[in-house]
């Protein structure tokens, strides 16, 4: 049912945990399946220098969270925003159709973390002016 790549990321997830002083945090959930994901990012010079995730959900949700962090780490914010739901599934060499919603959550959580970072930066600039 799952590809070897999905199973590898489920059994040995990369970048699991949280960043206590994260520059951006994105949390998304799917009430239908119960999956919840939070992505934490650290940003320096417009690049994602560190990224972690916490996920409550099925094996596919954990694997997609792990994969999206691998895809985004070291990228500029603009590059990371271009990571799509399909990119996550493709990097895992496919997901069963019934589990495709999990890859949707991973990309959405990443985008939400970047949006959170951008909002915080904008608020800091407004305070300084």
N, C-alpha and C positions, 0 to 999 in steps of 0.2 A: 504494500500500500504506500509506504514512504520510500523515497530515494535514500541511497547511502549517505548522501550529503545532508539530508534532513536529519537522519538518525545520528550522524556525527555531531551536528550542532545541538541536537537535543541532549545527547549523552555528555558532551563536553562543550557546554556553552561558553562563548567568548564574551568577555566584558560584562559579566554578571555582577550586580551590586549597585550601590548608589554613590553619588558624589555629594558629600555634605555641603560643599560650597559651590554647587553647580551654577554656571552662568545662565543656563536655560533648562527648564523642566517641562516635559510634555507628557500628559497622561490621557490615554484614550481607553475606551472599553466598548465591548459589544454585549449588550444585555441579553441578546438571543442565545449566545453560546457561553457567556459568563467570563470570557477572556478580558483581562485588564493588563495594560502595559504602561510603564513609565520609563521614559528615556531621559537621562541626565547628560548634559554636555558642558564641557569647558572649552572656551574659545580664546584664542590669542592671535592677534593680527589677522582676523577674519577666517582663521582655520580652526577646525574642530581638533583640538589637541588631545582630548580625552572624552570618552563616551562610555556610559554604563547603562544597564537596564535592570528593571525588576518586572517580572511578569508572573501573573497568576493565570494559568490556563493550561491548555493541552500541550502535547509535545510539539505540534506544529507552531503554536504561539511562541513557545520558548525558542525553537529553531529560527523562526523568522526574526525574533528580537535579536538573537545572537548575530544573525547574518546582516541585519540592517546596521548594527554597530560596526561590523567589519567593513561594510561598504562605505560608511560615512567617515570613519576615522581618518584624519589627515586631509580631508577634503575641505575646500572653502565652503562657506555657508551657501553660496550660490550653487555650487556643485552638489552639495548634499540635498538641497531643495529639489533638485532634478531627479533624485532617486525615486522611482515609481514603485507602485505595488507590483507591477510586472517584473521590474528589475530584481526585487527581493525573491520572488518565486523562481525566476530564471537562474539566479545565483545558487539556489538550492536544487537546481535541476528538476524543478517541477514540484507541485503539490497536488494532492487529490482535489478534484473540483469542490468537494464539500468542505475543504479546508482553506480554500483561497481567501476567505474573509480574514484569516490570520495574517496573511502577508499584507492585506490592506491596513490592518491595525499597526503593523510595524512601521510602515512608511508614514502613516498618519501621526504616530507618536513622535517620530523624528521631526517631521514638519512642525508639530506643535511645540517641541522643545526649541526649535530655531525661532519660531514666532515669539515665544516667551522671551528668549534672549533679545530679540530685536525690540520688543516692547520695553524691556528693562533699560536697554541702551537709550532709547528715545526719551524715556522718563528722566534718566540721568542727565541727558543733554538739556532738557527743558529746565531742570532744577538749576543747572549751571548758568543759564542765560537770564 
